[in-house]
Amino acid sequence: MRPRGAMEFALFGVDGDGWFLSFHCFNKYVKVTWLNGAELDPPPPIAAAQEGVRYLHLTENDPIDDDQIRLWLTQAVNLPGSPIF
């Protein structure tokens, strides 16, 4: 896995296979963007305007389902990534 950071967000991907995850930090929440999220089972809860992309918003007081996030990460790493850069 390789990271790429730029201003208020960070991208993560697999060498030679594109990007699959980004974190956008805002004042009130962190937007976790799964670039191949529609292919995850179950998909993250929020649909994006861009086809195939799904979001998870986390606020400071949200409970975090570690097992679900781990499952999404495991699935996402094994799917083709997005060549957005």
Residue frames as qw, qx, qy, qz and C-alpha x, y, z in Angstrom:
[[0.000, 0.891, 0.453, 0.000, 0.00, 0.00, 0.00],
 [0.441, 0.088, -0.003, 0.893, 1.27, 3.50, -0.77],
 [0.038, -0.798, -0.453, 0.396, 0.01, 6.84, 0.55],
 [0.319, 0.364, 0.232, 0.844, -0.17, 10.17, -1.24],
 [0.173, -0.684, -0.497, 0.505, -1.01, 13.29, 0.74],
 [0.208, 0.369, 0.290, 0.858, -2.18, 16.65, -0.57],
 [0.223, -0.397, 0.057, -0.889, -3.46, 19.51, 1.57],
 [0.548, -0.239, 0.424, -0.680, -6.57, 18.31, 3.43],
 [0.946, 0.057, 0.087, -0.307, -6.78, 14.75, 2.12],
 [0.233, -0.497, 0.822, 0.152, -4.69, 11.61, 1.79],
 [0.833, 0.287, -0.263, -0.394, -4.98, 8.85, -0.82],
 [0.505, -0.385, 0.772, -0.016, -4.04, 5.20, -0.41],
 [0.809, 0.426, -0.211, -0.344, -3.48, 2.62, -3.12],
 [0.872, -0.178, 0.412, 0.193, -1.61, -0.49, -4.14],
 [0.154, -0.579, 0.534, 0.597, 1.54, -0.06, -6.26],
 [0.011, 0.134, -0.799, -0.586, 0.66, -0.41, -9.91],
 [0.062, -0.422, -0.894, -0.136, -3.05, -0.95, -9.23],
 [0.142, -0.611, -0.301, -0.718, -4.46, 2.54, -8.57],
 [0.107, -0.228, 0.492, -0.833, -6.05, 4.22, -5.57],
 [0.391, -0.381, -0.818, -0.183, -8.80, 2.73, -3.41],
 [0.437, -0.698, -0.510, 0.246, -9.18, 4.97, -0.33],
 [0.248, 0.463, -0.116, 0.843, -8.98, 8.60, 0.69],
 [0.350, -0.614, -0.555, 0.439, -9.50, 10.56, 3.87],
 [0.106, 0.607, 0.143, 0.774, -10.78, 14.15, 3.67],
 [0.360, -0.381, -0.586, 0.618, -10.57, 16.08, 6.94],
 [0.100, -0.680, -0.298, -0.663, -13.18, 18.74, 7.57],
 [0.143, -0.450, 0.419, -0.775, -13.93, 20.81, 10.69],
 [0.674, -0.222, 0.316, -0.629, -16.80, 18.59, 11.87],
 [0.935, 0.017, 0.326, -0.135, -16.08, 15.19, 10.36],
 [0.182, -0.450, 0.764, 0.425, -13.72, 12.97, 8.39],
 [0.809, 0.400, -0.021, -0.431, -14.98, 11.71, 5.04],
 [0.470, -0.281, 0.806, 0.226, -13.64, 8.23, 4.29],
 [0.635, 0.533, -0.175, -0.530, -13.96, 7.73, 0.53],
 [0.655, -0.076, 0.735, 0.156, -13.88, 4.23, -0.91],
 [0.242, 0.499, -0.435, -0.709, -13.07, 4.77, -4.61],
 [0.367, 0.042, -0.859, -0.354, -14.24, 1.20, -5.37],
 [0.289, -0.070, 0.652, -0.697, -16.91, 1.26, -2.63],
 [0.748, 0.143, -0.062, -0.646, -19.84, 0.04, -4.73],
 [0.712, 0.248, -0.650, -0.092, -18.00, -3.28, -5.11],
 [0.032, 0.267, -0.800, 0.536, -17.65, -3.80, -1.35],
 [0.627, -0.354, -0.594, -0.358, -20.03, -6.11, 0.52],
 [0.192, 0.831, 0.521, -0.034, -21.83, -4.48, 2.21],
 [0.401, 0.565, 0.080, 0.717, -21.09, -1.13, 0.55],
 [0.213, -0.168, -0.386, 0.882, -20.29, 1.90, 2.71],
 [0.133, 0.597, 0.705, -0.360, -23.46, 3.83, 3.57],
 [0.200, 0.783, 0.101, -0.580, -23.30, 7.00, 1.44],
 [0.692, 0.443, 0.438, 0.364, -23.46, 6.98, -2.36],
 [0.223, -0.504, 0.187, 0.813, -21.40, 9.56, -4.25],
 [0.533, 0.693, 0.004, -0.485, -22.24, 11.37, -7.47],
 [0.262, 0.572, -0.730, -0.267, -19.32, 9.56, -9.10],
 [0.919, 0.026, -0.259, -0.297, -20.20, 6.01, -10.13],
 [0.826, 0.084, -0.502, 0.243, -18.75, 3.31, -7.90],
 [0.221, 0.340, -0.492, 0.770, -17.65, 5.66, -5.10],
 [0.583, -0.640, -0.480, -0.144, -19.08, 5.33, -1.57],
 [0.060, 0.601, -0.382, 0.700, -18.49, 7.36, 1.60],
 [0.614, -0.512, -0.558, 0.221, -18.38, 6.91, 5.34],
 [0.015, -0.745, 0.145, -0.651, -18.57, 10.07, 7.48],
 [0.665, -0.319, -0.550, 0.393, -17.03, 9.91, 10.95],
 [0.161, -0.843, 0.068, -0.509, -17.53, 12.57, 13.61],
 [0.059, 0.527, -0.674, 0.514, -15.67, 12.85, 16.88],
 [0.513, -0.195, 0.603, -0.578, -18.38, 11.07, 18.87],
 [0.828, 0.201, -0.309, -0.422, -19.30, 8.35, 16.35],
 [0.779, -0.309, 0.546, -0.002, -18.73, 4.77, 17.41],
 [0.345, 0.597, -0.632, -0.354, -16.29, 3.11, 15.02],
 [0.962, 0.023, 0.205, -0.178, -16.99, -0.41, 13.83],
 [0.190, -0.660, 0.680, 0.257, -13.41, -1.66, 13.59],
 [0.577, 0.050, 0.808, 0.108, -14.48, -5.05, 12.22],
 [0.559, 0.729, 0.389, -0.075, -16.49, -3.47, 9.38],
 [0.161, 0.916, -0.301, -0.211, -13.71, -1.07, 8.43],
 [0.380, -0.448, 0.784, 0.197, -11.19, -3.93, 8.49],
 [0.631, 0.338, 0.697, 0.042, -13.49, -5.96, 6.20],
 [0.445, 0.878, 0.125, -0.125, -13.82, -3.05, 3.75],
 [0.070, -0.814, 0.530, 0.229, -10.04, -2.53, 3.73],
 [0.526, -0.185, 0.815, 0.159, -9.39, -6.21, 3.08],
 [0.607, 0.568, 0.555, 0.017, -11.87, -6.24, 0.20],
 [0.274, 0.942, -0.023, -0.192, -10.74, -2.91, -1.29],
 [0.253, -0.671, 0.629, 0.300, -7.05, -3.88, -1.40],
 [0.480, -0.014, 0.848, 0.224, -7.96, -6.91, -3.49],
 [0.494, 0.732, 0.467, -0.050, -10.05, -4.99, -6.05],
 [0.514, 0.397, 0.206, 0.732, -8.74, -2.90, -8.95],
 [0.223, -0.573, -0.275, 0.739, -8.04, 0.66, -7.83],
 [0.337, 0.894, 0.288, -0.055, -8.92, 3.96, -9.47],
 [0.639, 0.110, 0.144, 0.747, -6.31, 5.62, -11.72],
 [0.006, 0.940, 0.337, -0.057, -7.42, 9.14, -10.67],
 [0.131, -0.895, 0.299, 0.302, -3.86, 10.53, -10.87]]
